[in-house]
Amino acid sequence: MLHAPATPLLPELLLRPWRDADADALIAAYHDPVLRRWTRAPVTTTAEAHRFLAAASRDWADGRRFSFAVLEPSPGGETLVAQVILKNVTADGDHAEVGYWTAAPARGRGVAGHALATVTDWAFARFAALRWLDLMHQVDNPASCRVAEKAGYPFQEVLAARPPFPRDGHRHARWA
């Protein structure tokens, strides 16, 4: 479990592995058409949510992919506001990749960048051989460019479209 403390401009966040009890919140987040636009595998049913959560649990156990539910404290407990994922990790590999999405009610508040920076710091501390992290997104997603820059991932290059991505992409990177 990771904790991103509140700052004068950013909310307090709790980052933890996904749990079975997150299924309803996960489905609710994917009701957002903007999130579905940028996601290759939307979660819209209970069965899909359980598959997603089971895969996230297996990935943590495997040690190559770490998917964090990002929660914000709320009067009723905690509210799911985002996901951040660290993927393609190998025991002595020098690079890996990060990705994220933000739930609609949390967009524009700095949640994605705050959570991404927290996972980035965790990754560099946990994996001694890790030297850099890549963040990729499609060229027509300027919001992801802003999040990447705010989290310390400067733009590196344009990547040519290739399946399953229909458009060219941007690669951002952050070094340890």
C-alpha positions as CSV (number, residue, x, y, z in Angstrom):
1,M,0.0,0.0,0.0
2,L,1.3,3.5,-0.9
3,H,0.2,6.8,0.4
4,A,0.4,10.1,-1.5
5,P,0.0,12.8,1.1
6,A,-2.1,15.8,0.4
7,T,-0.4,19.0,-0.6
8,P,-1.9,22.5,-0.8
9,L,-3.0,21.7,-4.4
10,L,-3.3,17.9,-4.5
11,P,-5.6,15.5,-2.6
12,E,-4.5,12.8,-0.3
13,L,-4.5,9.4,-2.1
14,L,-4.2,5.8,-1.1
15,L,-2.8,3.4,-3.7
16,R,-3.2,-0.3,-3.1
17,P,-3.6,-3.5,-5.1
18,W,-7.1,-4.1,-6.4
19,R,-9.5,-6.1,-4.2
20,D,-12.6,-8.2,-5.1
21,A,-14.7,-5.6,-3.3
22,D,-13.7,-3.0,-5.9
23,A,-15.8,-4.6,-8.7
24,D,-18.7,-2.2,-8.5
25,A,-16.5,0.9,-8.3
26,L,-14.5,-0.4,-11.3
27,I,-17.6,-0.9,-13.4
28,A,-18.9,2.5,-12.4
29,A,-15.6,4.1,-13.5
30,Y,-15.9,2.5,-16.9
31,H,-19.4,3.9,-17.5
32,D,-17.5,7.0,-18.6
33,P,-17.3,7.1,-22.5
34,V,-14.0,9.1,-22.3
35,L,-12.4,6.3,-20.3
36,R,-13.7,3.7,-22.6
37,R,-12.3,5.6,-25.6
38,W,-8.8,5.3,-24.4
39,T,-9.0,1.8,-23.0
40,R,-8.5,-1.4,-25.0
41,A,-10.4,-3.6,-22.6
42,P,-13.3,-1.8,-20.9
43,V,-14.8,-3.3,-17.8
44,T,-18.6,-3.1,-18.1
45,T,-20.0,-6.2,-16.5
46,T,-19.6,-8.1,-13.2
47,A,-17.9,-11.0,-15.1
48,E,-15.4,-8.6,-16.8
49,A,-14.7,-6.9,-13.4
50,H,-14.0,-10.3,-11.8
51,R,-11.7,-11.3,-14.6
52,F,-9.9,-7.9,-14.3
53,L,-9.5,-8.3,-10.6
54,A,-8.3,-11.9,-10.8
55,A,-5.8,-10.9,-13.5
56,A,-4.5,-8.0,-11.3
57,S,-4.0,-10.4,-8.4
58,R,-2.2,-12.9,-10.6
59,D,0.0,-10.1,-12.0
60,W,1.0,-9.0,-8.5
61,A,1.9,-12.5,-7.6
62,D,3.9,-12.9,-10.8
63,G,5.9,-9.8,-10.0
64,R,6.0,-8.3,-13.5
65,R,2.9,-6.1,-13.5
66,F,1.6,-4.0,-10.6
67,S,-1.9,-2.5,-10.9
68,F,-2.9,0.0,-8.2
69,A,-6.4,1.1,-7.3
70,V,-6.1,4.8,-6.5
71,L,-8.5,5.9,-3.7
72,E,-9.4,9.3,-2.2
73,P,-10.7,9.5,1.3
74,S,-14.3,10.5,1.4
75,P,-17.0,10.9,4.1
76,G,-18.3,7.4,3.4
77,G,-14.9,5.7,3.3
78,E,-12.9,5.8,0.1
79,T,-13.7,6.7,-3.5
80,L,-12.0,5.1,-6.5
81,V,-10.5,7.9,-8.5
82,A,-7.9,6.3,-10.8
83,Q,-5.7,3.4,-11.6
84,V,-1.9,3.4,-12.1
85,I,0.0,0.4,-13.4
86,L,3.6,-0.5,-13.6
87,K,4.2,-3.2,-16.3
88,N,6.9,-5.2,-18.1
89,V,9.0,-5.4,-15.0
90,T,11.8,-8.0,-14.9
91,A,14.1,-8.8,-12.0
92,D,17.2,-7.2,-13.5
93,G,15.6,-5.1,-16.3
94,D,16.7,-1.5,-16.6
95,H,13.3,-0.2,-17.9
96,A,9.6,-0.8,-17.6
97,E,6.4,1.0,-18.5
98,V,3.7,2.9,-16.6
99,G,0.1,3.6,-17.5
100,Y,-2.9,5.1,-15.8
101,W,-6.5,6.2,-16.2
102,T,-8.6,8.7,-14.2
103,A,-12.2,8.3,-13.2
104,A,-14.4,11.1,-14.6
105,P,-15.2,12.9,-11.3
106,A,-11.4,13.1,-10.5
107,R,-10.2,14.6,-13.8
108,G,-8.6,18.0,-13.8
109,R,-7.7,17.9,-10.1
110,G,-4.1,16.6,-10.4
111,V,-5.0,13.1,-9.2
112,A,-3.4,11.2,-12.2
113,G,-0.1,13.0,-11.9
114,H,0.0,12.7,-8.1
115,A,-0.7,9.0,-8.2
116,L,1.7,8.4,-11.2
117,A,4.6,10.2,-9.4
118,T,3.9,8.1,-6.3
119,V,4.1,4.8,-8.2
120,T,7.1,6.1,-10.1
121,D,9.0,6.8,-6.9
122,W,7.9,3.4,-5.5
123,A,9.1,1.6,-8.6
124,F,12.6,3.1,-8.6
125,A,12.9,2.4,-4.9
126,R,11.7,-1.2,-5.2
127,F,13.5,-2.4,-8.3
128,A,17.3,-1.6,-8.0
129,A,18.1,-2.3,-11.6
130,L,15.4,0.0,-13.0
131,R,16.9,3.1,-14.7
132,W,13.9,4.5,-16.6
133,L,10.2,4.2,-17.1
134,D,8.3,4.8,-20.3
135,L,4.8,6.2,-20.6
136,M,3.0,5.9,-23.9
137,H,-0.3,7.4,-25.2
138,Q,-1.9,8.2,-28.5
139,V,-1.0,11.6,-30.1
140,D,-4.6,12.8,-30.0
141,N,-4.7,12.6,-26.1
142,P,-3.3,15.9,-25.0
143,A,-4.5,15.4,-21.4
144,S,-2.1,12.4,-21.1
145,C,0.7,14.7,-22.3
146,R,-0.1,17.2,-19.5
147,V,-0.2,14.4,-16.9
148,A,3.1,12.9,-18.1
149,E,4.8,16.3,-18.0
150,K,3.5,17.1,-14.5
151,A,4.7,13.7,-13.2
152,G,8.2,14.4,-14.5
153,Y,7.9,12.4,-17.8
154,P,9.2,14.7,-20.6
155,F,8.2,14.0,-24.2
156,Q,10.8,11.8,-26.0
157,E,9.5,10.8,-29.5
158,V,6.5,10.1,-31.7
159,L,5.9,6.4,-32.2
160,A,4.3,5.0,-35.4
161,A,0.9,3.4,-35.1
162,R,1.0,-0.4,-34.7
163,P,-1.7,-2.9,-33.6
164,P,-3.5,-2.7,-31.4
165,F,-3.0,1.1,-31.4
166,P,-4.7,2.7,-34.4
167,R,-2.9,6.1,-34.2
168,D,0.7,7.3,-33.7
169,G,1.7,7.6,-30.2
170,H,3.9,9.7,-27.9
171,R,6.6,8.2,-25.7
172,H,7.5,10.1,-22.5
173,A,10.2,8.8,-20.1
174,R,11.4,9.4,-16.6
175,W,14.8,8.4,-15.3
176,A,15.8,7.3,-11.8
